[in-house]
Amino acid sequence: MRNMFRKVNELRIGKITAIKTAVGNNRGEGYIDTAVKILIAVVLGALLLAGLYMLFGDVVMPTLNERIQEMFNYAG
């Protein structure tokens, strides 16, 4: 009987130690940190893409179309 109580106590102490080690472990990167980094990257990428789209749509493409039409204008 005494041997059984000793084994149960050792098992309990082992589990408590494992839980304390797991909870106290601060290695690695958390899921929240990774999610925030991904969200920031997506938002910055979308802003950059929208800015480039506006630049090409309003500034570059009309100027390019005008120059191409001037190059192939055979009337003079």
N, C-alpha and C positions, 0 to 999 in steps of 0.2 A: 504494500500500500504506500509506504513511504517512497519507494522507488518511482511509483507512478506519479505522485505529487511532484517529485523532483523533475521528472521528465516534462510534465505539463508546465512547470514554472520555467524551465530552460527554454521550452518552445515559445512561451509567452514573452520572455525577455528577448529572444531572438527576433520575434515578429515586431516588438516595440522598437528595437534597435533598427530594424530594416525600414520601418515607417519613418522614424526620426531622420534617418539618413536620406530617404527619398524626399521628404518635405524640406529638409535643410539644404538640399542640393540646388545651387544656383548656377550651374554650368549651362552652357548652351544658350540658345536664343528662344524666346517665347513666341507663341503663335500670334499674340497681339502685335508684337514688334514687326513681325514679318508681314502681317496684314496691312499695317499702317504704311510700311515701305512700298508694298505693291500698290496700294491706293494712291500714294503720292506719285509714283511713277506713271500710273495710268492717267491721272489728272494732268500732270505736266506734259505727257505725250499728246493728250487730246488738245491742250492749249497750243502746243507747238504746231500740231497738224492743222488746227483751225487758222492759226496765224499764217502759215504757209499757203493754205488754200485761199485765204483772202488776198494775200500778196499776189499770187499767181493769177487769180481771177480778176482783180481790179487793175493791177499795174503791169505785169509782165505780158499777159496774153493780148490785151488790146494793142500794146506797143509792138509786139511781135507780129500780129496780124497786119498792122499798118505798114510795117517795114517789108513784109512779104508782098503785099499788094503793090507797094512802090517799086519793088524789084521787078515784078512781072507786068508792070504798066507799060505796054508797048506804044500807047497813044502819044506819049511824050511827057 
